[in-house]
Amino acid sequence: MISYLIGQVSSANESFAVLEVNQIGYQIFMSSRDLVKLPSQEKKVKIFTYLYLKEDIMQLYGFLDYDDLILFQLLINVNGIGPKAAMGMLSALSADDVRFAILSEDIQTITKAPGIGKKTAQRMILDLKDKISLEDAFEKKLSNKMEQNQTEPKNQKAVDEAILALTALGYSNSEALQAVRKLEIKEEWTAEDVIREALKTMAFF
């Protein structure tokens, strides 16, 4: 079992990244939230991994945060939720959002994730509510918030809004992610600044 990999990102699109480790490229499926946070090719990154095996399928799923990996493993054990749906949920919602939605039986929030309907959301709540404690959820939320304040840029919301705007303009998720990842984003930038600079790099795609 591969617990994690440390290497350099050689390429990425809207659903996976290729991580080069000792001259071997690993295709790792990741959430859009994590893909946009990946560093440039010059920097190394640690990705926690889960190897999914089923009949003739062998896929590697990756997470920048170990907490997301644990939640992913809980989600795929719910009947009707496969790795793709679980990853879609972690793209649409943070791990904290998912936990609190389950504990509060918030079906409306859960169904925001692509491919998750009302019946699947109800089944998820039924299967996982007893496996997530309220105290643990609060502790993890506080821990994640402290970590984000240290590592995540203050204008992360502007970055997320810029990616959504670029896809609304007709660019693919892959093109938007690649363009934003090429930028050295400054803390004072707004979503409009990110969009403007990203469009400049897209002219060279």
C-alpha positions, 0 to 999 in steps of 0.5 A, a space after each residue: 500500500 502506498 501511504 503517500 508520495 513526495 515529488 514534483 508535479 509534472 502536469 495536471 488537468 481538471 481531474 488528476 495530476 502526474 507526480 514525478 517521483 524518482 523519474 516515475 510519473 504517478 497519475 493521481 486523481 485529486 479534488 479540484 480544491 487540491 489541484 488548484 493548490 498544487 505548487 509549481 513544478 520546481 517545488 516538491 509536494 507530499 500527497 497522501 494516497 489511496 489505491 483503489 482496486 476493483 476487478 480491472 481498475 487500479 487508480 490512485 487517489 490523492 489528498 494534500 490533507 490527511 483529514 480528506 483521505 480519512 473522510 474519502 475512505 468513509 464516503 466510498 464505504 457508503 453504498 452508491 458512492 464510488 471514488 469519483 462521487 466521493 472526490 466530487 464531494 470533496 471538490 464541492 465541499 470541504 471535509 468540515 462542511 461534509 462532516 457537519 452536513 452529515 451530523 446536522 442531516 443537512 441533505 440540501 448541502 450534501 446534494 450540492 456535490 455532483 452526482 449525489 441525489 437525495 436518496 444517496 445523501 440520506 443513505 450517507 447520513 444514515 451510514 456515517 452519522 454514528 461514525 463521526 462525533 460532534 466533538 471530533 468534528 469541532 476539533 478538526 474544524 479548529 485545527 484545519 482553520 489554524 492550519 489554513 491561516 498559516 498556509 493558505 493565501 488570504 485571498 483563496 476565495 478570490 482564486 476560487 471565484 476566478 476559476 469559476 469565472 474562467 470556466 463561465 467564460 468558456 475555458 475548460 476546468 483544466 485550462 483554468 487550473 493550469 492558468 491559475 497555477 502558473 501565477 504568483 498570486 499576491 495577497 492583495 489581488 482580487 478575483 478580477 486581478 487573478 482573472 486578468 493575469 490568468 487570461 494573459 497566460 492563456 494567450 500562450 496555451 
